[in-house]
Amino acid sequence: MAGGFMGQILNVDLSRGAIQEEVLGEQLCRDFVGGYGIGARLILDRQKGGVDPLGPENILAFMTGPLTGTPAYISSRFTVMGKSPLTGGWGDANCGGNWGPHLKFAGFDGVFVSGSSAKPVYLYINEGKAELRDATALWGKDTHETEAALKAELGSKAEIVSIGPSGERLSLISCIINDRGRAAGRSGVGAIMGAKKLKAIVVDGNRPVPLADPAKCRELSRQFLEELKGPIVDFFRNLGTAGITVGSAKSGDSPVKNWGGVGVVDFPDADPIGGPAVLARRERPYGCWHCPVACGGIMKGPDGPYAYEPGSHKPEYETLCSFGTLCLNNNLESIIKANDICNRYGLDTISAGATIAFAIECYENGLITKADTDGIELTWGNHQAIVAMTEKLARREGFGDVLADGVKVAAEKIGKGADQYAMHIGGQELPMHDPKFRLGYAISYVLDATPARHTQGAEGVRPRGLTLPPTPRDRNVFTGRGEAHRILMNVMHVVNTAGLCMFGMDTAGFPWIPAFVNAVTGWEWDEAQLLKTGERIAALRSAFNAREGIKMTALKVPGRVFGKPAQKEGPLAGVEIDEKTLHREYLEAAGWDVNTGWPTESAVEALGLADVARMIYRS
């Protein structure tokens, strides 16, 4: 078996209460790396099309990468995946912290969960052995309480992923939490876990991850530390992602007023929620496992009317925008509180904040009133109302029950034309980067297998040392971008599946990816092999959607996202995206079908996936 892998996964059938170990084949690892690469391959093989995302047949998988838990710095990541209850297609969510490496230290590369338990349970994995235990006493507890209870029972070295009450109540925007504030946030994976009555997975162990060339790994790590110097790294170390909030509000990168406003006009003062303001409220930095940057943070106790415990996690850029710029709210304490609610109840902060902004616009336009909203006056910038409604959403209480499944479902429940304010693609709320500012997102938001995602490569990472075709700088020129963004997305698939952090790769550079992979695994990857592997993974994830009949090119995108009509003021004034040209050029560069957005039969076969081609086109 290649280095970097423990060589085993766990298959857990909750309906039968059965656990089975399975050897992980090296060819499978070479072809699909790890994470959602291996996960998509196995789920496609083992799960038929058309299953209910919240039913027992949907497989929920947790998978690490070959670099997770190794001397390769910034290698803490793992992926949670399954059929998304939000979109009805492929779903995955990436997460850092400590849990992923410790799953490997406990003896396994991944866990694949099928079936549904009749009562709440948690999975306990310790030094290569696994068992299901009763979690009835944990059901109803928030993620902080759950983690504290399990550590008290099993020891402080145990690492835990869990759902909160929102996942238990099957909120479609619920997520999975570890380290009290690291979230596998997107795709509604918390609801899948809740439907299975799986409260938590606990891992503990001290098994070393095998390395093909330990000396080379140590040398590369030493050299990598030398690379992690300079203003960009210092910026992330001091301010984290919060540091870009003010600049993004001014440049047009961050959406404001539920995507209907202009930052410099409608939200001219973002300083109170910017990086320096957040840093002033930080108690200490927080870093994921083995990360020398430590861009996260642990917050001091409250400094105002909002009650939250000292030790809450720092809100990141996406959260500062979803509960801030998107809602015209520059009260930092309220955003820290909303972030704390989401972390405790297990909610995706992007989707939760976007849903509150949607509700505010519905309220502003008279589609809902105080009689509907339990007396809460949902107006722009009303931070008390934003926090109060976030709490109701988290609990499925009153009007919060209308909002708890995200903007698509909420718009259907409200009616009266509310869908015009529901900012989602394919059912998933949009993240906090405007494609009119970064055009690559106009590609990845629609054509990646998980729509409305900002971490899939079209603009999410541009590592130094990566050769890309030149692209136009003019935001009103839409030709000549397809091949560059195809390369970026394929690179990001390898970064994600290898277990690496995208921010680390962005600051350190592209050549470190094959260097670390080769030293850890013993493979001999060059740039071409790396990109081909990313292309294979992209095709596999999209094949899942093809089998479900989801045409990515047919997904409806709210007009204001693509500048239709174009903004009349601000830095993005006059920008109207020609998405048809962007999508066509990307799909042509990939060799995929321009009408469906699916990988063509010939393209899939050329990637060594003839059985997948038959699954899509000859079933």
Residue pairs with C-beta under 8 A, 6 or more apart in sequence:
1 7
1 24
1 26
1 210
2 26
2 29
2 30
2 66
2 212
2 521
2 522
2 523
3 66
3 209
3 210
3 211
3 212
3 213
3 520
3 521
3 522
4 65
4 66
4 67
4 70
4 209
4 210
4 211
4 212
4 517
4 520
4 521
5 24
5 26
5 29
5 34
5 66
5 109
5 210
5 521
6 24
6 104
6 107
6 108
6 109
6 207
6 209
6 210
7 23
7 24
7 109
8 21
8 22
8 23
8 24
8 107
8 108
8 109
9 21
9 22
9 24
9 63
9 108
9 109
9 110
9 111
9 112
10 19
10 20
10 21
10 22
10 108
10 110
10 111
10 112
10 125
10 130
11 19
11 20
11 21
11 22
11 112
11 114
12 18
12 19
12 111
12 112
12 113
12 114
12 115
12 123
12 130
12 132
13 19
13 20
13 114
13 115
14 56
14 113
14 114
14 115
14 116
14 117
14 121
14 132
14 196
14 197
14 198
15 56
15 114
15 115
15 116
15 117
16 115
17 117
17 132
19 130
19 131
19 132
24 38
24 109
24 110
28 38
28 41
29 38
29 66
29 521
30 523
31 37
31 41
31 533
31 536
31 608
32 38
32 40
32 41
32 497
32 533
32 536
32 537
32 540
33 65
33 66
33 494
33 497
33 498
33 533
33 537
34 63
34 64
34 65
34 66
34 68
34 109
34 110
34 497
34 498
34 499
35 63
35 64
35 65
35 77
35 78
35 79
35 92
35 94
35 496
35 497
35 498
35 499
36 63
36 79
36 81
36 92
36 496
36 497
36 537
36 541
37 493
37 497
37 533
37 536
37 537
37 540
38 63
38 109
38 110
38 497
39 61
39 63
39 79
39 81
39 92
39 110
39 112
40 81
40 90
40 537
40 540
40 541
40 543
40 544
41 540
42 59
42 61
42 112
43 59
43 61
43 81
43 82
43 112
43 544
44 540
44 543
44 544
44 547
44 612
44 615
46 59
46 112
47 57
47 58
47 59
47 83
48 57
49 547
49 548
50 548
51 57
51 58
51 83
52 58
53 82
53 83
53 84
53 85
53 88
53 91
53 188
53 191
53 192
54 85
54 170
54 191
54 192
54 195
55 116
55 195
56 114
56 115
56 116
56 196
57 114
58 82
58 83
58 114
58 192
58 195
59 82
59 112
59 113
59 114
60 80
60 81
60 82
60 112
60 113
60 114
60 189
60 192
60 193
60 196
60 198
61 79
61 80
61 81
61 82
61 110
61 111
61 112
61 113
62 78
62 79
62 80
62 103
62 110
62 111
62 112
62 113
62 161
62 201
63 78
63 79
63 81
63 109
63 110
63 111
64 77
64 78
64 100
64 101
64 103
64 104
64 109
64 110
64 499
65 75
65 77
65 78
65 496
65 497
65 498
65 499
65 500
66 498
66 499
66 517
66 520
66 521
67 75
67 498
67 499
67 500
67 516
67 517
67 520
68 75
68 76
68 77
68 78
68 100
68 101
68 104
68 209
68 499
69 75
69 76
69 100
69 101
69 102
69 104
69 105
69 209
69 289
69 290
69 499
70 209
70 211
70 217
70 516
70 520
71 211
71 214
71 217
71 218
71 220
71 221
71 290
71 520
72 217
72 220
72 221
72 224
72 500
72 516
72 519
72 520
73 221
73 224
73 225
73 228
73 290
73 291
73 292
73 504
74 288
74 290
74 291
74 293
74 500
74 501
74 503
74 504
74 505
74 508
75 101
75 290
75 498
75 499
75 500
75 501
75 516
76 96
76 97
76 98
76 100
76 101
76 288
76 289
76 290
76 291
76 499
76 501
77 94
77 95
77 96
77 100
77 496
77 499
77 500
77 501
78 94
78 95
78 99
78 100
78 103
78 184
78 499
79 92
79 93
79 94
79 95
79 184
79 496
79 497
80 92
80 93
80 95
80 176
80 184
80 189
81 90
81 91
81 92
81 93
81 187
81 189
82 91
82 187
82 189
82 192
83 89
83 90
83 91
83 192
83 544
83 548
84 90
84 91
84 187
84 188
84 189
84 427
84 428
84 450
85 91
85 170
85 172
85 188
85 191
85 192
86 172
86 173
86 187
86 188
86 406
86 408
86 427
86 428
87 187
87 426
87 427
87 428
87 450
87 451
87 550
88 426
88 427
88 548
88 550
89 426
89 449
89 450
89 451
89 544
89 545
89 548
89 550
90 449
90 450
90 541
90 542
90 544
90 545
91 186
91 187
91 188
91 189
91 450
92 186
92 187
92 189
92 450
92 541
93 175
93 176
93 183
93 184
93 185
93 186
93 187
93 189
94 184
94 455
94 496
95 176
95 178
95 182
95 183
95 184
95 185
96 182
96 288
96 289
96 291
96 501
97 178
97 179
97 182
97 288
97 289
98 159
98 178
98 179
98 288
98 289
99 159
99 160
99 161
99 178
99 179
99 182
99 203
100 289
100 499
101 289
101 290
102 159
102 203
102 204
102 205
102 289
103 109
103 110
103 111
103 125
103 159
103 203
104 207
104 209
105 203
105 205
105 206
105 207
105 208
105 209
106 125
106 126
106 127
106 128
106 203
106 204
106 205
106 207
107 125
107 127
107 128
107 129
107 205
107 207
108 125
108 128
108 130
111 123
111 125
111 201
113 123
113 196
113 198
115 196
116 195
116 196
116 197
117 132
117 196
117 197
117 198
118 197
119 134
119 135
119 136
119 197
120 134
120 135
120 136
120 138
120 139
120 197
120 198
120 199
121 132
121 133
121 134
121 135
121 197
121 198
121 199
122 132
122 133
122 135
122 138
122 150
122 162
122 198
122 199
122 200
122 201
122 202
123 130
123 131
123 132
123 133
123 198
123 200
123 201
123 202
124 130
124 131
124 132
124 133
124 154
124 202
125 201
125 202
125 203
125 204
125 205
126 154
126 203
126 204
126 205
127 204
127 205
127 206
127 207
128 205
128 207
135 197
135 199
135 200
137 149
138 146
138 149
138 150
138 162
138 199
138 200
139 168
139 199
140 165
140 168
141 149
141 164
141 165
142 164
142 165
142 344
142 345
142 346
143 162
143 163
143 164
143 177
143 180
143 343
143 344
143 345
143 346
144 180
144 309
144 343
144 344
146 160
146 162
146 164
146 199
146 200
147 160
147 162
147 178
147 180
150 158
150 160
150 162
150 200
150 202
151 158
151 160
154 202
154 204
155 204
157 204
158 202
158 203
158 204
159 178
159 179
159 202
159 203
159 204
160 178
160 200
160 201
160 202
160 203
161 176
161 177
161 178
161 184
161 200
161 201
162 176
162 177
162 178
162 199
162 200
162 201
162 346
163 174
163 175
163 176
163 177
163 190
163 193
163 194
163 198
163 199
163 200
163 346
164 174
164 177
164 190
164 344
164 345
164 346
164 347
164 394
165 345
165 346
165 394
165 395
166 173
166 174
166 190
166 345
166 346
166 347
166 394
166 396
166 404
167 174
167 175
167 176
167 190
167 191
167 193
167 194
167 346
168 194
168 199
169 194
169 396
169 404
170 191
170 194
170 195
171 188
171 190
171 191
171 347
171 393
171 394
171 396
171 404
171 405
172 188
172 191
172 404
172 405
172 406
172 409
173 188
173 347
173 348
173 351
173 352
173 355
173 404
173 405
173 406
173 429
174 188
174 189
174 190
174 191
174 194
174 345
174 346
174 347
174 348
175 183
175 184
175 185
175 186
175 188
175 189
175 190
175 346
175 347
175 348
176 183
176 184
176 189
176 190
176 193
176 346
177 183
177 184
177 343
177 346
178 184
180 311
180 312
180 313
180 343
181 296
181 312
181 313
181 339
181 343
182 288
182 313
183 342
183 343
183 346
183 348
183 349
185 348
185 349
185 350
185 351
186 348
186 350
186 351
186 428
186 450
186 453
187 428
187 450
188 348
190 346
190 347
190 348
211 217
211 519
211 520
212 518
212 519
212 520
212 521
212 522
213 519
213 520
213 522
216 519
217 516
217 519
217 520
220 512
220 515
220 516
220 519
224 508
224 512
225 292
227 507
227 508
227 509
227 512
228 292
228 293
228 504
228 507
228 508
230 507
232 507
233 293
233 507
235 243
236 243
236 293
236 295
236 503
236 507
237 285
237 293
237 294
237 295
238 275
238 279
239 275
239 276
239 278
239 279
240 275
240 278
240 295
240 296
240 297
240 314
240 316
240 317
241 295
241 316
241 317
241 318
241 503
242 274
242 275
242 278
242 279
242 314
242 315
242 316
242 317
242 320
243 274
243 275
244 253
244 275
244 317
245 254
245 270
245 273
245 274
245 275
245 317
245 320
245 321
245 324
245 325
246 270
246 271
246 274
246 275
247 253
248 254
248 263
248 317
248 321
248 325
248 432
248 433
249 256
249 263
249 264
249 267
249 270
249 321
249 325
250 263
250 264
250 270
250 571
251 263
251 437
251 571
252 262
252 263
252 434
252 436
252 437
252 570
252 571
252 572
253 433
253 434
253 437
253 438
254 263
254 321
254 325
254 326
254 432
254 433
254 434
255 321
255 325
255 326
255 423
255 430
255 432
255 434
256 262
256 263
256 266
256 267
256 325
256 326
256 328
257 266
257 267
257 326
257 328
257 357
257 361
257 380
258 326
258 327
258 354
258 357
258 358
258 360
258 361
258 421
258 423
259 326
259 423
259 430
259 434
259 558
259 560
259 561
260 361
260 560
261 267
261 328
262 567
262 569
262 570
262 572
263 270
263 325
263 570
264 569
264 570
264 571
265 569
265 570
266 328
267 325
267 328
267 330
269 330
270 324
270 325
270 330
271 277
271 330
272 330
272 331
272 332
273 320
273 324
273 325
273 329
273 330
273 331
273 332
273 335
277 332
278 297
278 314
278 315
278 320
278 332
279 297
281 299
281 300
281 303
281 332
281 336
282 297
282 298
282 299
282 300
282 314
283 297
283 298
283 299
283 300
283 310
283 311
284 297
284 298
285 294
285 295
285 296
285 297
285 298
286 294
286 296
286 297
286 298
286 313
286 314
287 293
287 294
287 295
287 296
288 296
288 501
291 501
291 504
293 503
293 504
293 507
295 503
296 313
296 314
296 316
297 313
297 314
298 311
298 312
298 313
298 314
299 308
299 310
299 311
299 312
299 313
299 314
299 336
300 310
301 308
301 309
301 310
302 308
302 333
302 336
302 337
303 333
304 333
305 333
306 333
306 334
306 336
306 337
306 387
307 337
308 336
308 337
308 340
309 340
312 336
312 339
312 340
312 343
313 339
313 340
313 343
315 323
315 335
315 336
315 338
315 339
315 349
317 432
318 349
318 350
318 431
318 432
318 454
319 335
319 338
319 339
319 342
319 349
319 350
319 353
320 335
321 353
321 432
322 349
322 350
322 352
322 353
322 354
322 357
322 432
323 329
323 334
323 335
323 338
323 339
323 349
323 352
323 353
323 356
323 386
323 390
324 330
324 335
324 353
325 432
326 353
326 354
326 357
326 432
327 353
327 356
327 357
327 360
327 380
327 381
327 386
328 380
328 381
329 335
329 380
329 381
329 382
329 383
329 386
330 381
331 383
333 383
334 383
334 384
334 386
334 387
337 387
338 349
338 352
338 353
338 386
338 387
338 390
339 349
341 347
341 387
341 390
341 391
341 394
342 348
342 349
342 352
342 390
342 394
344 394
345 394
345 395
347 393
347 394
348 429
350 429
350 431
350 432
351 406
351 407
351 428
351 429
352 390
352 393
352 394
354 406
354 407
354 423
354 424
354 429
354 430
355 393
355 403
355 406
355 407
355 410
355 429
356 378
356 386
356 389
356 390
356 393
356 403
357 423
358 403
358 407
358 410
358 411
358 418
358 421
358 422
358 423
359 368
359 373
359 378
359 389
359 399
359 403
359 410
360 378
360 379
360 380
360 386
361 421
362 368
362 378
362 414
362 418
362 421
363 369
363 373
363 377
363 378
363 379
364 379
364 380
365 421
367 414
367 416
367 417
367 418
368 378
368 399
368 414
370 376
370 377
372 399
373 389
373 398
373 399
374 392
374 398
374 399
376 385
376 388
376 389
376 392
376 399
377 385
378 385
378 389
379 385
389 399
389 400
389 403
391 397
391 400
392 398
392 399
392 400
392 401
392 403
393 400
393 403
393 404
394 400
394 404
396 404
402 410
402 413
402 414
403 410
406 424
406 427
406 428
406 429
407 421
407 422
407 423
407 424
407 429
408 419
408 422
408 424
408 427
410 418
410 422
411 418
411 419
411 421
411 422
412 419
420 558
422 558
423 429
423 430
423 558
423 560
423 561
424 430
424 452
424 558
425 445
425 446
425 451
425 452
425 555
425 556
425 557
426 451
426 452
426 550
426 552
426 555
427 451
428 450
428 451
428 452
428 453
429 452
430 445
430 452
430 561
431 452
431 453
431 454
432 454
433 441
433 454
433 459
434 441
434 561
434 572
435 441
435 442
435 445
435 561
435 562
435 577
436 475
436 561
436 562
436 563
436 567
436 572
436 575
436 577
437 475
437 571
437 572
438 459
439 459
439 475
439 478
439 481
439 577
439 582
440 458
440 459
440 481
440 485
440 488
441 454
441 458
441 459
442 562
442 577
442 579
442 582
442 583
443 458
443 481
443 482
443 485
443 489
443 582
443 583
443 586
444 453
444 454
444 456
444 457
444 458
444 459
444 460
444 485
444 489
445 451
445 452
445 453
445 454
445 557
445 561
446 552
446 553
446 555
446 557
446 579
446 583
446 597
447 552
447 553
447 583
447 586
447 587
447 597
448 456
448 458
448 489
448 538
448 541
449 538
449 541
449 542
449 544
449 545
449 552
450 456
450 541
451 552
451 555
454 460
455 492
455 496
455 502
456 489
456 492
456 493
456 496
457 485
457 488
457 489
457 490
457 491
457 492
457 493
457 495
458 485
458 488
458 489
459 488
460 488
460 492
460 502
461 488
461 491
461 492
461 495
461 502
461 505
461 506
462 468
462 488
462 506
463 491
463 505
463 506
463 508
463 509
463 510
463 512
463 513
464 508
464 509
464 510
465 509
465 510
465 511
466 487
466 488
466 491
466 509
466 510
467 527
468 484
468 487
468 488
469 480
469 483
469 484
469 487
470 480
470 484
471 480
471 481
471 484
472 479
472 480
472 481
475 572
475 575
476 574
476 575
476 576
478 577
478 578
478 581
478 582
479 581
479 585
480 585
481 582
481 585
481 586
482 582
482 584
482 585
482 586
482 587
482 588
482 589
482 590
483 585
483 589
485 586
486 586
486 589
486 590
487 531
489 534
489 538
490 531
490 534
490 535
490 537
490 538
491 510
491 513
491 530
491 531
491 534
492 502
492 534
493 533
493 534
493 535
493 537
493 538
494 513
494 530
494 531
494 533
494 534
494 537
495 502
495 505
495 513
496 502
497 537
498 513
498 516
498 517
500 513
500 516
505 512
505 513
510 527
513 530
514 525
514 526
514 527
514 529
514 530
517 523
517 525
517 530
518 524
518 525
525 533
532 607
535 590
535 607
536 607
536 608
536 609
538 590
538 599
539 599
539 603
539 604
539 607
539 609
539 612
540 609
540 612
542 552
542 592
542 597
542 598
542 599
543 598
543 599
543 604
543 609
543 612
543 615
543 616
545 552
545 598
546 596
546 598
546 599
546 616
547 615
547 616
547 619
551 595
551 596
551 597
551 598
552 596
552 597
552 598
553 583
553 587
553 594
553 595
553 596
553 597
554 596
557 579
559 565
562 576
562 577
562 579
563 572
563 575
563 576
563 577
564 576
564 577
565 576
566 572
566 573
566 574
566 575
566 576
567 573
567 574
567 575
583 594
583 597
584 594
587 593
587 594
587 597
588 594
590 599
590 603
591 599
591 600
591 602
591 603
591 606
592 598
592 599
592 600
592 603
593 599
593 600
598 616
599 607
601 613
601 616
601 617
604 610
604 612
604 613
604 616
605 613
